[in-house]
Amino acid sequence: MSIAYLGHESLRQLKNMRAMIFTLAVPLVMLFAFGGTFGGEGQVDAVTHLPWIVVTTIQVAAYGGMMSALSQAFQIVTERSIGWNRQLRITPLSGTGYLVSKLIAALALALFSILVIVGVSVALYRPDLAVGSWVLAGLAIWLGVVPFALLGILIGQFAKPEFAQPLFMAVFMGMAVLGGLWIPLQVFPAWVADVAKAVPSYWLNRVGQLGALQSGDAVTPTIVLVAWTLALGALIVWRYRRDAARG
C-alpha cells in the first residue's frame, strides 16, 4: 500500500495545475527577462567562463526547482488542517511511507520544472553547450533540491495554515537571494557571500554550474548539501514521531 500511495501522490502532484502554474510562471518570466538581456552571442561569464545564457538558465532552473520542492509545504499544511495525516495513521501506510511519498512528489514536481525551463531556454536561445553538459547540469540541480524538498516537508509539519504563506515566502526569498539566484552575490558586501556559503541554495546554483562545466570541485557542495539533507531528515522524523504520539 505504501508503494501504491507513493505513486498516487506523485501523479496527483503532477496533475495539480495550480501548483504547476505557480512553480513555472515566475521562473519562465525570469528566463525571458534575463535571457533577452544576457542571451546575446559571445557573452561569457567572467567567473565560470560559461556563456551568460547558460549561467542564467542554471540560475533560473535552480530557482524553479527550489520553488517546486518547497511548495510541498502547502500540501502538508492542508492535510494536517483537515486531519488527513491522522487518518492515514490507521491505514497500513507507514510513517516512513508517508514522508517518502512527500519527498518523491516534491522531486517529481521539481524535475518537471527543471526540464521545462532548460527545454525552453535551449529552444529559444540555442546556447552553446553540449547535450551531455545540459544533462549533467539538470541532474545536479535535481539532486541538489533534495534538502529543499525536506525543508518544505518540515515547514508543512510546523506551520499553521494562516502562517504557511508568509513563512514559505520568507524562507524562499531568503534562500533565493543568498543563493545568488536573483542578484549576483558580488554586488553585496563580502560578509554576505560568506554567509551564503552556509546555505544550500548557494551550492544548488554551484552544482548546476559544475555539471555544465563537467569539471571543478564537487566535494564541498556535496558535503554541504548532504549535511543539510541529514539534519533536515532528522528533524522531520522527530517532528512526525512527536505528532504521532500526540495523535
C-alpha positions, 0 to 999 in steps of 0.5 A: 500500500505504501508503494501504491500511495507513493505513486498516487501522490506523485501523479496527483502532484503532477496533475495539480495545475495550480501548483504547476502554474505557480512553480513555472510562471515566475521562473519562465518570466525570469528566463525571458527577462534575463535571457533577452538581456544576457542571451546575446552571442559571445557573452561569457561569464567572467567567473565560470567562463560559461556563456551568460545564457547558460549561467542564467538558465542554471540560475533560473532552473535552480530557482524553479526547482527550489520553488517546486520542492518547497511548495510541498509545504502547502500540501502538508499544511492542508492535510494536517488542517483537515486531519488527513495525516491522522487518518492515514495513521490507521491505514497500513501506510507507514510513517516512513511511507508517508514522508517518502511519498512527500519527498518523491512528489516534491522531486517529481514536481521539481524535475518537471520544472527543471526540464521545462525551463532548460527545454525552453531556454535551449529552444529559444536561445540555442546556447552553446553547450553540449547535450551531455553538459545540459544533462549533467547540469539538470541532474545536479540541480535535481539532486541538489533540491533534495534538502529543499524538498525536506525543508518544505516537508518540515515547514508543512509539519510546523506551520499553521495554515494562516502562517504557511504563506508568509513563512514559505515566502520568507524562507524562499526569498531568503534562500533565493537571494543568498543563493545568488539566484536573483542578484549576483552575490558580488554586488553585496558586501563580502560578509554576505557571500560568506554567509551564503556559503552556509546555505544550500541554495548557494551550492544548488546554483554551484552544482548546476554550474559544475555539471555544465562545466563537467569539471571543478570541485564537487566535494564541498557542495556535496558535503554541504548539501548532504549535511543539510539533507541529514539534519533536515531528515532528522528533524522531520522524523522527530517532528512526525514521531512527536505528532504521532504520539500526540495523535 
